[in-house]
Amino acid sequence: MRNNLEGVNLFRIEGDRGWLRPKSEWQIRIDGIEGFAGYITPVHDWAYNHVMVGEALDVLATIGSGRYELAIAIDILEHFDREPGVRLLAELRRVASRAALVSTPKLFLPQDVPANPYENHRSQWSRADLASSGFAEVLPNAESWIAAWRA
């Protein structure tokens, strides 16, 4: 996302030389949430302005309403039990001023990772489930529900 959204502002080009602009010159703010600190890599530092480490619902509760134009949760929802998942969808809508996008597999894919319980799959969601939480616009995809909410 950083490459596509930042575009030409990501690099400084002078003649035959080019280099990555420092974060202080980036025009687009992209923040992330990572539940498991052990998954933080150098890619996070390059792609995000800031990565908040903690449980998603706890972190989202600290973010002001409408703080971001767009909130995205890609392949995260299935890691929540039903009720916390509904709260996650509501929090995504709350922190987004323009739109929120969520994707989740159409089929339940069992996954249990003892070293990182945040990786465990806990729920399966339908198009109707997403629509009842405000994510009624669904993009075509064979494997996942990709649903949007717009303000």
C-alpha positions in Angstrom: 0.0 0.0 0.0 2.9 2.4 0.7 4.2 2.1 -2.8 0.8 2.6 -4.4 -0.5 5.4 -2.2 2.7 7.4 -1.7 3.6 7.1 -5.4 6.3 9.5 -6.6 6.5 11.1 -3.2 8.1 7.9 -1.8 11.4 8.4 -3.5 13.6 11.5 -4.1 15.1 11.5 -7.6 17.9 13.8 -8.6 19.4 13.1 -11.9 20.8 9.5 -12.0 20.4 9.1 -8.2 17.4 8.1 -6.2 16.6 7.2 -2.6 13.8 6.6 -0.2 12.5 9.8 1.4 12.6 9.8 5.2 9.3 9.1 7.0 9.1 12.7 7.9 8.5 13.6 4.2 5.8 10.9 3.6 2.5 12.3 2.6 0.3 9.4 3.4 -0.2 8.1 7.0 -0.5 4.3 7.3 -0.7 2.9 10.8 -1.1 -0.8 11.7 -2.0 -3.0 14.6 -0.1 -6.2 15.3 -1.4 -8.5 18.1 1.8 -10.5 18.4 5.0 -8.5 18.9 7.1 -11.4 17.6 5.7 -10.9 14.1 7.1 -7.4 13.7 9.7 -7.3 10.9 11.7 -4.6 9.1 8.9 -4.5 6.5 6.6 -3.1 9.2 9.0 -0.2 9.7 9.1 0.5 6.0 5.4 0.1 5.2 3.9 1.8 8.3 4.3 5.2 9.9 3.5 3.5 13.2 2.6 0.0 14.4 0.6 -0.4 17.6 1.2 -3.7 19.3 -1.7 -5.2 21.3 -5.1 -6.8 21.0 -7.0 -5.1 18.2 -10.1 -4.2 20.1 -8.0 -2.7 22.9 -5.9 -0.7 20.5 -8.9 0.5 18.4 -10.6 1.8 21.6 -7.7 4.2 22.0 -8.2 5.7 18.5 -10.4 8.7 18.0 -13.6 8.5 15.9 -13.0 9.3 12.3 -9.2 9.3 12.8 -8.5 7.5 9.5 -10.1 8.0 6.1 -9.9 4.2 5.5 -9.7 1.3 8.0 -8.7 -2.1 6.6 -8.9 -5.5 8.2 -7.6 -8.2 5.9 -8.0 -11.8 7.0 -8.4 -10.8 10.7 -12.1 -11.3 11.4 -11.9 -15.1 11.4 -9.5 -14.9 14.4 -12.3 -13.5 16.6 -15.2 -15.2 18.3 -18.5 -14.0 17.0 -19.4 -11.2 19.6 -15.9 -9.6 19.6 -15.9 -9.9 15.8 -19.1 -7.8 15.6 -17.4 -5.3 17.9 -14.3 -5.2 15.6 -16.5 -4.4 12.6 -18.2 -1.6 14.6 -14.8 -0.2 15.7 -13.5 -0.2 12.1 -16.5 1.8 11.1 -16.0 4.2 14.1 -12.4 5.0 13.4 -12.9 5.4 9.6 -14.2 8.8 8.3 -14.9 7.6 4.7 -14.7 3.8 4.4 -13.8 0.5 5.9 -12.8 -2.7 4.1 -12.8 -6.2 5.6 -12.0 -9.6 4.1 -12.5 -13.0 5.6 -12.5 -16.5 4.1 -15.8 -17.8 2.9 -15.1 -21.3 4.2 -13.9 -22.1 7.7 -10.3 -23.1 7.6 -9.2 -24.7 10.8 -6.0 -23.2 12.2 -4.5 -23.6 15.6 -1.1 -22.1 16.4 0.0 -22.8 20.0 2.9 -20.3 19.9 0.5 -17.5 18.9 -3.2 -17.9 19.9 -4.0 -14.8 17.8 -3.5 -17.0 14.7 -6.3 -19.5 15.8 -9.4 -19.4 13.6 -12.5 -19.0 15.8 -15.3 -18.0 13.4 -16.8 -18.1 10.0 -18.7 -15.2 8.5 -21.3 -15.0 5.8 -22.3 -12.2 3.5 -25.4 -11.7 5.6 -23.3 -11.5 8.8 -21.1 -8.7 7.2 -24.2 -6.9 5.9 -25.9 -6.9 9.3 -22.8 -5.1 10.6 -22.9 -2.4 7.9 -20.6 -4.1 5.4 -23.2 -4.6 2.7 -21.1 -3.8 -0.4 -19.3 -7.1 -1.5 -16.6 -7.3 -4.1 -16.4 -10.4 -6.2 -13.9 -13.0 -5.0 -14.0 -16.8 -5.1 -12.3 -17.5 -1.8 -13.0 -14.5 0.5 -15.7 -12.1 1.4 -14.4 -8.7 0.6 -16.9 -6.3 2.0 -17.0 -2.5 2.3 -18.7 0.1 4.4 -18.9 3.7 3.2 -19.7 6.7 5.3 
